[in-house]
């Protein structure tokens, strides 16, 4: 079963506000995992698709791709980091130092618009521009059964209570809707882990624990798989910089540190291991309630008419 990650929500938010966009090799990794998730999405049929929610959307690259795949669908992005959302929304100065655009004000305006549209209510949503809003992934401000597909690319390992987040995904997805997600697995950056301070390092989860969590929260037909990549380097400084970007932290091992030297392979090169966990699952036609029970509906049987009546 999924374990708490040991992360502090405020610390994670501060990190991603300080690093709102991935760079270089880290950006390539996000893009490559997105591509592989889309290949998996090709194998499933979801219809209709009117509302897509990206949880942990960061600067919004995935929603731009999904908008092409599902023209006319409403694209909704949520993240804990307001500055990343401001980048997604194209606010001038959002990626730079404070004092340009106001990410908090921009996101609060999006939140008010989102509430006025009333996701889950009777008012139809016009598919215009994506909408971005800041929220806690463990308690999404959305009506139940309001989303056709939840998408989350390399964000779930940052949740301090991933099981609660999975339960939220189940709550907001409509019956017959789809979950697609990816996360770092247990062997990610294993070469650096011994020298990385425990506080702030996520407790990465095993593929089977994710699958158990999907089943226990009420998802149907979960499909899990794992891939392993090795990033190779010649420059220790580049390795350390990518580690900082992947961990969204400034205290990753420095070039020449014990941990950085441990990343050398037999040929003298440098390597970083990446384990990628992929999962998708469906919300069943009859969803389990929060108390673990599934409603059963009975239709009264009509009595046959008596002769002569």
C-alpha positions in Angstrom: 0.0 0.0 0.0 1.1 3.6 -0.6 3.1 5.2 2.2 3.2 8.9 3.1 6.0 10.5 1.2 7.5 12.4 4.1 7.2 15.7 2.2 5.9 18.9 3.6 3.2 20.5 1.3 4.5 24.1 2.0 8.0 23.1 1.2 7.0 21.4 -2.1 5.0 24.4 -3.1 8.0 26.7 -2.3 10.3 24.6 -4.4 8.2 24.6 -7.5 7.5 28.3 -7.2 11.3 28.8 -7.1 11.7 26.4 -10.1 8.4 26.8 -12.1 9.7 25.3 -15.3 12.0 22.2 -15.9 15.1 22.9 -17.9 17.3 20.9 -20.3 17.5 17.2 -19.5 14.7 17.5 -16.9 12.4 19.1 -19.5 13.3 16.4 -22.0 12.3 13.7 -19.5 8.9 15.3 -18.8 8.3 15.5 -22.6 9.4 12.0 -23.2 7.2 10.6 -20.4 4.3 12.6 -21.8 4.9 11.0 -25.2 4.9 7.5 -23.7 1.7 8.3 -21.8 0.1 9.4 -25.0 1.1 6.1 -26.7 -0.8 4.3 -23.9 -3.7 6.6 -24.3 -3.9 5.6 -28.0 -4.8 2.1 -26.8 -8.0 3.1 -24.9 -11.3 4.5 -26.1 -12.8 7.3 -24.0 -16.0 9.0 -25.2 -17.3 11.6 -24.6 -14.4 13.8 -23.5 -15.7 17.1 -22.3 -13.5 17.9 -19.3 -9.8 17.0 -18.9 -8.0 17.7 -15.6 -4.2 17.8 -15.3 -3.2 17.4 -11.7 0.3 18.8 -11.0 0.2 20.5 -14.4 3.3 22.7 -13.8 3.7 25.1 -16.7 1.0 23.4 -18.7 2.8 21.5 -21.5 0.6 18.4 -21.3 -2.7 20.3 -21.6 -1.6 22.0 -24.8 -1.0 18.5 -26.3 -4.2 17.1 -25.0 -6.2 20.0 -26.3 -5.1 19.0 -29.9 -6.2 15.4 -29.2 -9.6 16.4 -27.7 -10.7 19.5 -29.6 -13.7 21.1 -28.0 -12.9 19.6 -24.6 -12.5 21.9 -21.6 -8.8 21.8 -20.4 -8.3 22.4 -16.7 -4.9 22.6 -15.0 -4.2 22.6 -11.3 -1.0 22.8 -9.4 0.2 23.8 -5.9 2.7 26.3 -7.3 1.1 29.6 -8.4 4.2 30.7 -10.3 4.2 27.6 -12.5 0.5 28.3 -13.2 1.3 31.9 -14.2 3.9 30.5 -16.7 1.2 28.2 -18.0 -1.2 31.1 -18.4 1.4 33.2 -20.2 1.7 35.9 -17.6 4.6 38.3 -18.5 7.4 38.0 -16.0 5.9 35.0 -14.3 9.1 32.9 -14.6 11.4 35.7 -13.4 11.9 37.4 -10.1 8.8 38.6 -8.1 7.6 42.0 -9.2 6.5 41.2 -12.7 3.1 39.6 -13.1 1.3 38.5 -9.9 0.9 34.8 -10.1 -1.3 34.7 -7.0 -3.7 37.3 -8.4 -3.8 35.6 -11.8 -4.6 32.3 -10.3 -7.2 33.7 -7.9 -9.0 35.2 -10.9 -8.9 31.8 -12.6 -10.4 30.2 -9.5 -13.3 32.7 -9.4 -14.0 32.1 -13.1 -13.8 28.3 -12.5 -16.3 28.5 -9.6 -18.6 30.7 -11.7 -18.7 28.2 -14.5 -19.8 25.6 -11.9 -18.0 22.4 -12.9 -20.4 19.6 -12.0 -23.4 21.8 -12.3 -25.9 22.2 -15.1 -24.3 25.1 -16.8 -22.4 24.0 -19.9 -18.7 24.8 -20.2 -17.6 26.6 -23.3 -14.3 25.2 -24.6 -12.2 28.3 -25.0 -8.9 28.8 -23.3 -7.5 26.4 -20.6 -8.3 27.4 -17.1 -5.6 27.2 -14.4 -6.1 27.3 -10.6 -4.1 26.6 -7.5 -5.3 23.7 -5.3 -4.2 21.0 -3.0 -4.2 17.7 -4.9 -5.4 16.0 -1.7 -8.6 18.1 -1.6 -9.6 19.3 -5.1 -12.3 22.0 -5.1 -14.3 20.2 -7.7 -17.7 18.5 -7.7 -17.7 14.7 -7.7 -18.2 12.9 -11.1 -17.3 16.1 -12.9 -14.2 15.1 -14.9 -14.0 12.8 -17.9 -10.2 12.2 -17.6 -7.6 12.9 -14.9 -4.1 13.2 -16.3 -1.0 13.5 -14.1 2.6 13.4 -15.5 5.4 12.9 -13.0 3.6 14.7 -10.2 2.2 12.0 -7.9 5.5 11.3 -6.1 5.4 14.8 -4.7 2.1 14.2 -2.8 2.7 13.9 0.9 -0.4 11.5 1.1 -0.6 9.8 -2.3 -3.4 7.5 -1.2 -5.6 10.5 -0.4 -4.8 12.0 -3.8 -5.7 8.8 -5.5 -9.0 8.8 -3.7 -9.6 12.4 -4.9 -9.0 11.3 -8.4 -11.6 8.6 -8.0 -14.1 11.1 -6.5 -13.9 13.7 -9.3 -13.8 11.3 -12.3 -17.3 10.5 -13.6 -18.5 6.9 -13.9 -16.8 5.5 -17.1 -14.1 8.1 -16.9 -10.3 7.5 -17.1 -7.2 8.1 -15.0 -3.8 8.3 -16.7 -0.7 9.0 -14.6 3.0 8.6 -14.2 5.4 8.9 -11.3 9.0 8.3 -10.4 9.6 4.7 -9.1 11.8 3.5 -6.2 15.1 3.3 -8.2 15.0 6.9 -9.4 18.3 8.7 -8.7 19.4 5.7 -6.6 23.1 6.6 -7.2 22.6 9.9 -5.3 20.1 8.8 -2.6 22.6 7.8 0.1 24.0 11.4 0.3 20.7 13.2 0.0 19.2 14.4 3.3 16.0 12.5 4.1 13.9 15.6 4.8 12.6 16.8 1.4 13.4 13.5 -0.4 10.2 11.8 -1.5 9.6 8.3 -0.3 9.2 6.8 -3.8 6.6 4.1 -4.3 6.6 0.7 -5.9 4.5 0.0 -9.0 2.5 -2.7 -7.1 1.7 -0.3 -4.3 0.2 2.2 -6.9 -1.9 -0.7 -8.4 -3.1 -1.7 -4.9 -4.1 1.9 -4.2 -6.1 2.2 -7.4 -8.0 -1.0 -6.6 -8.6 -0.1 -2.9 -10.0 3.3 -3.8 -12.6 1.9 -6.2 -10.9 2.1 -9.6 -11.6 -0.8 -12.0 -9.2 -2.6 -14.4 -6.0 -0.9 -13.3 -3.0 -1.4 -15.6 0.5 -0.7 -14.3 3.9 -1.0 -15.9 7.4 0.3 -15.3 10.3 1.4 -17.5 13.9 2.1 -16.5 16.1 4.7 -18.2 19.7 5.6 -17.6 20.9 9.1 -18.2 24.6 9.3 -19.0 26.9 12.3 -18.5 30.5 13.3 -19.0 30.3 16.5 -17.0 29.7 16.2 -13.2 28.3 19.7 -13.1 25.6 18.8 -15.7 24.7 15.7 -13.6 24.3 17.8 -10.4 22.2 20.4 -12.2 19.9 17.8 -13.7 19.5 16.2 -10.2 18.6 19.6 -8.8 16.0 20.1 -11.6 14.4 16.7 -11.2 14.2 17.1 -7.4 13.2 20.8 -7.6 15.8 21.5 -4.9 19.0 23.5 -4.6 20.9 21.1 -2.2 21.4 18.1 -4.6 25.0 16.7 -4.5 27.6 19.0 -5.8 30.1 17.9 -8.5 32.9 16.1 -6.8 30.9 15.1 -3.7 30.8 11.5 -2.5 27.3 11.0 -4.0 28.3 12.5 -7.4 31.4 10.2 -7.5 29.2 7.2 -6.7 27.3 7.8 -10.0 30.4 6.9 -12.0 30.0 3.7 -14.0 32.7 1.1 -14.8 33.8 3.0 -17.9 34.4 6.2 -16.0 31.2 7.9 -17.2 28.5 9.3 -15.1 25.0 7.8 -14.8 21.6 8.5 -13.2 18.9 5.9 -13.0 15.3 6.8 -13.7 12.5 4.4 -12.9 9.2 5.4 -14.4 5.8 4.0 -13.2 2.8 4.3 -15.5 -0.8 3.6 -14.6 -4.3 3.9 -16.0 -7.6 2.8 -14.6 -11.3 3.3 -15.1 -14.1 4.6 -12.8 -16.7 1.8 -12.9 -20.3 2.5 -14.0 -21.3 2.1 -10.3 -18.8 4.0 -8.2 -17.9 3.0 -4.7 -18.9 5.7 -2.2 -16.4 7.3 0.2 -17.5 4.9 3.0 -16.5 2.0 0.8 -20.0 0.9 -0.1 -21.4 0.7 -3.7 -25.0 1.6 -4.2 -27.3 -1.0 -5.7 -30.5 0.1 -7.4 -33.6 -2.1 -7.6 -36.4 -1.7 -10.0 -39.8 -2.9 -8.7 -41.2 -5.8 -10.7 -44.5 -5.1 -12.3 -47.3 -7.5 -11.4 -49.0 -9.2 -14.4 -52.4 -7.9 -15.2 -55.2 -10.2 -14.2 -57.6 -11.4 -16.9 -60.5 -9.2 -17.4 -58.9 -6.1 -16.0 
